[in-house]
Amino acid sequence: MGAHPGCIVLGVRMLGPGGLDLHALLASQSDLPVILVTASTTAREVVRAMKQGAADLFCKPWDDEAFLSAVNKAVTEHRSRAETREKQAALQLRRESLSRREMEVFDLMILGVTSRGICEQLGLAERTLKHHRSRVMQKMGVKSVIELVLAVEGSKDRPSHPTRNIDHATP
């Protein structure tokens, strides 16, 4: 993971820029979750904090266990988002290594089209398709179509072109 997971704890009523203003600035420049703390607050401040994406808001006096739990949850969620982004970036790099034809085969494989359907759709001989499928699997770093689909679903990646009218059934 590139950056270390973490979170920011801000006071709502800080000297200089207020915590809510600083939170708005940070939210536009960082993906670190923000927990706001204050001695007192208004409903307007709470609404603003939540609309800006605050992970949590604590008013003094707060329960230390609840506060530490919120910090741990924010850090865990930040770590999880960072890991997902890394997986997406790695998958995208592998996809970019595919040739145009391999990408077409990849997209149809992800859609669940049978080998016969892919051959018909792309006008390929079965032997040629086997070669392209093998290259897709090798370049994507997977050993099975199921592994390939799980990698794509896990990264929320989708086929590169709109779905075509494809007959999924084998005649």
Buried (B, 14 or more C-beta within 10 A) or exposed (E): EEEEBEBBBBEBEEEEEBBBBBBBEBBEEEEBBBBBBBEEBEEEBBEBBEEBEBBBBBEEEBEEEEBEEBBEBBBEBBBEEBEEBEBBEEBEEBBEEBEEBBBBBBBBBBBEBBBBBBBBBBEBEEEBBEBBBEBBBEBBEBEEBEEBBEBBEEBEBEBEEEEEEBEEEEE
